[in-house]
Every structure is written in C-alpha cells, then in structure tokens.
Amino acid sequence: MAAAAPRPEVKPASPAADDAARLAAALAPPRPPAWRRALSRVANFWLLAAFLVVWELVSVYGQRINPQLDVMMPAPTTVVSAAAELAKRGVLFTHIVDSLYRVLLAVGAATLLGVPLGLAMGWSKRFRATVDPLLEFVRPIPPLAWIPLSILWFGIGDAQIVYIIFLAAFFPVVLNSLAGARDVDIYLVRAGLSLGARRRELFTTVVLPAALPSIFTGVRIGLGIGWMALVAGELVAAPSGLGYMINNARTLFRSDYILLGMVLIGALGLVLDFLMRQAMRLAMPWYHGK
C-alpha cells in the first residue's frame, strides 16, 4: 500500500499580522446604532417630502386665484381622501393587486428567458451573430404597436397585458445581460484559464458572477419600463388595474382618481426598486454599486 502523502504544515499567523489586524479594527469607525441608521435612511426622502409640501401649498392657495385648480390639480390631501373612498368601496386593493400580478409575472418571465439568452449571446460570438439580426429587427417595434395583435391573439384580459409588459421588459434584460457577459475583465478570464478551469467552470465561476451587476441593472430597467407598458395596456383593454382606474377616472372627470393611480404606480415602483437593491446586496455582497 502506498504511503499517504504528508499533510502540509499550516503555519500560525505571525504576531505582526495579528497586530496589524487589531490596529485596523481599532482604527475602523464605529458602526452607528440601528436607530441612527434608520433615521438617516428616512432623511433621504426629504426632497420627496418637500415636493409633496409644495404640491399641497400650490393646490390650496392656487384655488384663490383659479377656482378650477382643485379640479385640474387636486392637493395631496384630496388624493388621500380619494384613496380612502376607493378603499372603503373595496376596489382599490383589487386594482393594486391585479397590476402588481401582471407586472411581476411579465418581468419574471422576461428575466427567466432574457438572462440566459443575453448571457449566451455575450459568451458566444457565433451565437450572437446568429441571433442579433432577429433581435435588432424586433427590438425597435414599440410594445404599443403589438396591442391590436395581442387583443386578437389573447383577447381582453391578463394574458394580453402580460404579453405587452413582457415585450417591454425583455429587451433591456437581454441587452444588459449580454453586456455583462461580454465585458468581463479579460484578466479574470485568463486567471481562470491559467488555473485549469474548463469552459463551463469558467462561465459559472468567472463570467456569471462578473455579469450579475449588469443583469440586476437590466431587471431594474425592465421593471420601470414594465410599469409604463402596464399603464398603456390597461388603458386600452383591461377589466381592472391601476391603468384601468386612470382611464375610467378620465371618463368620470375625477382628476383625484387619476392622480391617485399615478401616485400608486410611483410608490409601487419605488418599493419594487428598493427590494431589487436589497436582492442585489444579498446576491453580490462584494459589489458596492448603487
């Protein structure tokens, strides 16, 4: 029986290294308490709060100059009253849930299909040369131009709206994933090859982690464009949703309902973007970008 290979001796850290680590820990700034960190995050919304205050003042005092301003630009307090009215009737929550369902389903499908396609195009020049002409032919067509065909194909309902949102979110996800895989630092690739990594291992251990920031950026852009496509799809043909609520309020001359739908879309977009950034921090603890 062959003798077992001797295990390499693990040398303990030198006293100088321990002293350097203790010095770095001592010089590091103390972590602020949780309440102070929460207060600093709330303070970041001062510009949004100032906007709402100015909006309220302009609406309230502008009515003395132009009485029609209450109809043309209702105050934030009026919009809040409209939200309470619709919530009491039980329709506001339905509109919010339906719109969220359509956006998340469509953007999720765009991510599941767009990320692998973009990574494959960025990883393989031959595959990119084959797919790129078709992609660039379809990409300039606005999603709104597909609405008449989507109504013929899917009818009026969720499937038609999800299809329009999917088209809007798909291309930003693909292009950002492509850029992330194509623009990987060449020195990282060479380092992986020098260490004996195979092509599949090189993709999973080097290319994919390096492309994650671009992938998340593409999904964030797709979410924003998806909300715009949602409103367009629901304005044309939808039985419910925030876009439907805005369009229905237009026929009723209820500008407070219109602004309520716009405010809710902005608030939901803000919350979803915040959740995306938290997911980025969990998936990429090494990445310090915004």
C-alpha positions in Angstrom: 0.0 0.0 0.0 1.4 3.4 -0.9 2.3 5.7 1.9 -0.1 8.6 2.5 1.2 11.9 1.3 2.2 14.2 4.2 -0.2 17.0 5.0 1.2 20.5 4.5 2.1 22.2 7.7 -0.2 25.2 8.5 1.9 28.0 9.9 0.3 30.1 12.5 -0.2 33.8 11.8 2.7 35.9 12.7 2.5 38.4 15.6 2.9 41.2 13.2 -0.1 40.2 11.2 -2.2 39.9 14.4 -1.1 43.4 15.5 -2.0 44.8 12.0 -5.4 43.2 12.2 -6.0 44.6 15.7 -4.8 48.0 14.6 -7.2 48.0 11.6 -10.1 47.0 13.8 -9.3 49.8 16.3 -9.0 52.4 13.6 -12.3 51.4 11.9 -15.1 53.9 12.5 -17.7 52.6 15.0 -20.9 51.3 13.5 -23.7 53.7 14.3 -26.7 52.4 16.2 -29.7 51.0 14.4 -32.0 53.9 15.2 -29.5 56.4 13.7 -29.1 54.3 10.5 -32.9 54.2 10.2 -33.1 57.9 10.7 -30.5 58.6 8.0 -32.5 56.5 5.6 -35.7 58.4 6.3 -33.8 61.7 5.9 -33.0 60.6 2.3 -36.7 61.3 1.4 -36.5 65.0 2.3 -36.8 66.0 -1.4 -39.9 63.9 -1.9 -41.4 65.3 1.2 -40.6 68.8 0.1 -42.2 68.1 -3.3 -45.4 67.0 -1.6 -45.5 70.1 0.7 -45.0 72.4 -2.3 -47.7 70.5 -4.2 -50.2 70.9 -1.3 -49.4 74.6 -1.0 -49.8 75.3 -4.7 -53.1 73.4 -4.9 -54.6 75.0 -1.8 -53.5 78.6 -2.3 -53.8 78.5 -6.1 -57.5 77.9 -5.8 -57.8 81.5 -4.6 -56.5 82.6 -8.0 -58.1 79.9 -10.1 -61.0 78.0 -8.6 -60.7 75.4 -11.3 -57.3 74.4 -9.9 -58.9 72.0 -7.5 -60.2 70.0 -10.5 -57.1 70.4 -12.6 -54.5 69.6 -9.9 -56.0 68.2 -6.6 -54.0 68.5 -3.5 -52.3 65.5 -1.9 -54.8 65.5 0.9 -57.6 65.3 -1.7 -55.8 62.3 -3.3 -55.5 60.6 0.1 -59.3 61.2 0.6 -59.9 59.6 -2.8 -57.8 56.6 -1.8 -59.8 56.2 1.4 -63.0 56.4 -0.6 -61.9 53.7 -3.0 -60.6 51.5 -0.2 -63.9 51.7 1.6 -65.6 50.6 -1.6 -63.2 47.6 -1.8 -61.9 48.3 -5.3 -58.5 50.0 -4.6 -56.8 46.9 -3.3 -58.1 44.9 -6.3 -56.6 47.3 -8.8 -53.3 47.3 -6.9 -53.1 43.5 -6.7 -54.1 43.0 -10.4 -51.4 45.5 -11.6 -48.7 44.0 -9.4 -49.6 40.5 -10.5 -49.3 41.5 -14.2 -46.0 43.4 -13.8 -44.3 40.7 -11.7 -45.4 37.9 -13.9 -44.3 39.6 -17.1 -41.0 40.8 -15.7 -40.3 37.4 -14.1 -40.9 35.7 -17.5 -38.7 38.3 -19.2 -35.9 37.6 -16.7 -36.2 33.8 -17.0 -35.9 34.0 -20.8 -33.8 37.1 -21.3 -31.0 36.5 -18.9 -29.9 33.1 -20.4 -30.3 34.5 -23.9 -28.2 37.5 -23.1 -25.5 35.5 -21.4 -25.3 33.1 -24.3 -25.0 35.9 -26.7 -22.3 37.6 -24.7 -20.4 34.3 -24.2 -20.5 33.0 -27.8 -19.7 35.3 -30.7 -21.1 32.8 -33.2 -24.5 32.6 -31.3 -24.6 36.4 -31.0 -24.0 36.8 -34.8 -26.9 34.4 -35.5 -29.5 35.8 -33.0 -28.6 39.5 -33.1 -30.2 40.4 -36.5 -33.6 39.0 -35.4 -33.3 40.6 -32.0 -32.4 44.0 -33.5 -35.3 43.7 -36.1 -37.9 43.1 -33.4 -36.5 45.4 -30.7 -37.3 48.8 -32.3 -41.0 47.9 -32.7 -42.8 49.7 -29.8 -44.7 47.4 -27.4 -47.8 49.6 -28.0 -47.8 48.6 -31.7 -48.4 45.0 -30.6 -51.6 45.8 -28.7 -54.0 45.3 -31.6 -52.5 41.9 -32.4 -52.3 40.9 -28.8 -56.0 41.6 -28.4 -56.7 39.4 -31.4 -54.4 36.6 -30.1 -55.2 36.7 -26.4 -58.4 38.7 -26.1 -59.0 41.3 -23.4 -57.6 40.2 -20.1 -54.4 39.4 -18.2 -52.7 37.4 -20.9 -52.8 40.3 -23.4 -51.5 42.8 -20.8 -48.8 40.4 -19.6 -47.6 39.9 -23.2 -47.2 43.7 -23.7 -45.3 44.1 -20.5 -43.1 41.1 -21.3 -42.1 42.7 -24.7 -41.3 46.0 -22.9 -39.1 44.3 -20.2 -37.5 41.6 -22.3 -35.0 43.6 -24.4 -33.4 45.6 -21.5 -32.8 42.4 -19.7 -31.3 40.7 -22.7 -29.0 43.6 -23.7 -27.7 44.2 -20.1 -27.1 40.5 -19.7 -25.2 40.5 -23.0 -23.1 43.4 -22.0 -22.3 41.9 -18.6 -21.1 38.6 -20.1 -19.2 40.3 -23.0 -17.4 42.9 -20.9 -16.0 40.6 -18.3 -12.4 41.6 -17.3 -10.1 39.7 -19.6 -7.6 39.3 -16.7 -10.2 37.4 -14.7 -10.8 35.0 -17.7 -7.0 34.5 -18.1 -6.6 33.8 -14.4 -9.3 31.2 -14.6 -7.7 29.5 -17.6 -4.3 29.5 -16.0 -5.8 27.7 -13.0 -7.1 25.0 -15.3 -10.8 26.0 -15.4 -12.8 24.4 -18.1 -15.2 26.3 -20.3 -18.3 25.5 -18.2 -16.4 26.2 -14.9 -15.1 29.4 -16.3 -18.6 30.5 -17.2 -20.1 29.6 -13.8 -17.3 30.9 -11.6 -16.0 33.9 -13.5 -18.4 35.2 -16.2 -21.7 34.8 -14.3 -20.6 36.5 -11.1 -19.0 39.3 -13.0 -22.2 39.8 -15.1 -24.5 39.9 -12.1 -24.4 43.7 -11.7 -25.4 44.2 -15.3 -28.1 41.5 -15.0 -29.7 43.3 -12.0 -29.5 46.6 -13.8 -31.3 45.2 -16.7 -34.1 43.8 -14.5 -34.4 47.1 -12.7 -34.8 48.9 -16.1 -37.2 46.3 -17.2 -39.3 46.8 -14.1 -39.5 50.6 -14.8 -40.4 50.1 -18.5 -42.8 47.4 -17.5 -44.9 49.8 -15.4 -45.2 52.2 -18.4 -46.3 49.3 -20.6 -48.7 48.2 -17.9 -50.5 51.5 -17.9 -50.6 51.6 -21.7 -52.0 48.1 -21.9 -54.6 48.7 -19.2 -55.6 52.0 -20.7 -56.5 50.3 -24.0 -58.1 47.0 -22.8 -58.3 45.8 -19.2 -61.1 45.0 -16.8 -59.1 46.1 -13.8 -55.8 47.6 -12.6 -54.3 51.0 -12.0 -54.2 51.9 -15.7 -57.9 50.9 -16.0 -58.7 53.1 -12.9 -56.9 56.1 -14.5 -58.8 55.7 -17.8 -62.1 55.2 -16.1 -61.5 58.3 -13.9 -60.9 60.3 -17.1 -64.4 59.5 -18.3 -65.8 60.5 -14.9 -63.7 63.7 -14.8 -62.2 62.6 -11.5 -58.7 64.0 -11.5 -58.2 62.9 -7.9 -58.6 59.3 -9.0 -56.2 59.9 -11.9 -53.5 61.3 -9.6 -54.1 58.5 -7.1 -53.3 56.0 -9.8 -50.2 57.8 -10.8 -49.0 58.1 -7.2 -49.7 54.5 -6.5 -47.7 53.5 -9.6 -44.8 55.7 -8.4 -44.9 54.3 -4.9 -45.1 50.7 -6.0 -42.2 51.3 -8.4 -40.2 52.8 -5.6 -40.9 49.8 -3.3 -40.0 47.3 -6.0 -36.8 49.0 -6.8 -35.8 49.0 -3.2 -36.5 45.3 -3.0 -34.3 44.8 -6.1 -31.4 46.7 -4.5 -31.8 44.5 -1.3 -31.7 41.4 -3.5 -28.5 42.8 -5.2 -26.8 43.2 -1.8 -27.7 39.6 -0.9 -26.6 38.1 -4.2 -23.5 40.3 -4.5 -22.0 41.1 -1.1 -18.8 42.1 -2.8 -20.4 44.7 -5.0 -20.7 48.3 -3.7 -22.5 49.9 -6.6 -25.9 51.6 -6.2 
